[in-house]
Amino acid sequence: MTIERLTRVPLREVWPHEAYDFTTWLQANIEVLDEALGLTLENPEREQAAGAFSIDLVAEDASGAKIIIENQLGRSDHDHLGKLLTYLTAMNARAAIWIVAEPRPEHVATIAWLNDSSSADFYLVKVEAVRIGDSAPAPLLTRIVGPSEETATVSQSNREFARRYDVRQRFWSELVGRPDARHHGHITPGIYSWIGTSTGVRGIGLNLSVRRHDCQAEIYIDRGRGADEENLAIFDQLFAHREQIETAFGGELRWQRLENSRACRIAAPCPGGWQSPEEDWDHIHQELLATCDRLHNAIAPHLQRLTIRG
């Protein structure tokens, strides 16, 4: 039995012109792309307008959603990546397929990141022309990057985090804008779970933190990396006056020495968090700020009497 060798053929010998030859061939043979990607593409149309640009191919999947296809018989470049994203947005497409002769590593990484970070599906496909012996040339399409169940899960998780950041920023924006935000009114609201200001003693902060369903005011003791012993010493000095501090505060506090952590914390919890109905935020902010004031007033006299370095 004779076994022939597979040889590669320069793409321009098979498709001399990208638009007139390759794109026209792909439109007539869209099933080759289906086989490479496991899709069912229908009704491919050439040169669909996207603003001032013209898309190589626009097809539909089995559900009727739009799929854009950008062809590049050369090395992948930023220009075509930009077009791919522009076309996807302009056509409100569900997926984008980028067919290239030479996928650069940075574009492979970018397409993988887009699958992790967006609701659309992105495919990067390498196109080659091959022949066996003296046969006519044949296309070889290889999927380099594409979506998967794992990337869909990651994408959903990323969207949830983005939503969380947006809601938390609005939560803090409304809080710092209140007239009763005496300690934190000067702070630029961020996206994270806490905001803080100094108590006037280095390494001891007056923080506010929020989770989904609860929040708290905190005295946060962190003198910096490598200062674990200092943090514990400050905590222990304050803890020695626990009864006086809690009496001044008007209730019990959570004393968290956190020996295996970088910092120590004295916390005063409050009900309600960033996932609470927004119509409840006004009351949550009022209670959290009032708790913060009480905590600060109870702790402040003892901070002035601490025996610490610097």
Stockholm file with secondary structure:
# STOCKHOLM 1.0

chainA/1-310         MTIERLTRVPLREVWPHEAYDFTTWLQANIEVLDEALGLTLENPEREQAAGAFSIDLVAEDASGAKIIIENQLGRSDHDHLGKLLTYLTAMNARAAIWIVAEPRPEHVATIAWLNDSSSADFYLVKVEAVRIGDSAPAPLLTRIVGPSEETATVSQSNREFARRYDVRQRFWSELVGRPDARHHGHITPGIYSWIGTSTGVRGIGLNLSVRRHDCQAEIYIDRGRGADEENLAIFDQLFAHREQIETAFGGELRWQRLENSRACRIAAPCPGGWQSPEEDWDHIHQELLATCDRLHNAIAPHLQRLTIRG
#=GR chainA/1-310 SS CCCCCEEEECHHHHCSSIIIIIIHHHHHTHHHHHHHHTCCCEEEEEEEEETTEEEEEEEECTTSCEEEEEEEEEECCHHHHHHHHHHHHHHTCSEEEEEEEECCHHHHHHHHHHHHHSSSEEEEEEEEEEEETTCCCEEEEEEEECCCHHHHHHHHHHHHHHHHHHHHHHHHHHHHTSTTCTTTTTSCCCSSSEEEEEEEETTEEEEEEECSSEEEEEEEECCCTTCHHHHHHHHHHHHTTHHHHHHHHTSCCEEECCTTSSCEEEEEEEECCTTSCGGGHHHHHHHHHHHHHHHHHHHHHHHTTCCCCC
#=GC SS_cons         CCCCCEEEECHHHHCSSIIIIIIHHHHHTHHHHHHHHTCCCEEEEEEEEETTEEEEEEEECTTSCEEEEEEEEEECCHHHHHHHHHHHHHHTCSEEEEEEEECCHHHHHHHHHHHHHSSSEEEEEEEEEEEETTCCCEEEEEEEECCCHHHHHHHHHHHHHHHHHHHHHHHHHHHHTSTTCTTTTTSCCCSSSEEEEEEEETTEEEEEEECSSEEEEEEEECCCTTCHHHHHHHHHHHHTTHHHHHHHHTSCCEEECCTTSSCEEEEEEEECCTTSCGGGHHHHHHHHHHHHHHHHHHHHHHHTTCCCCC
//
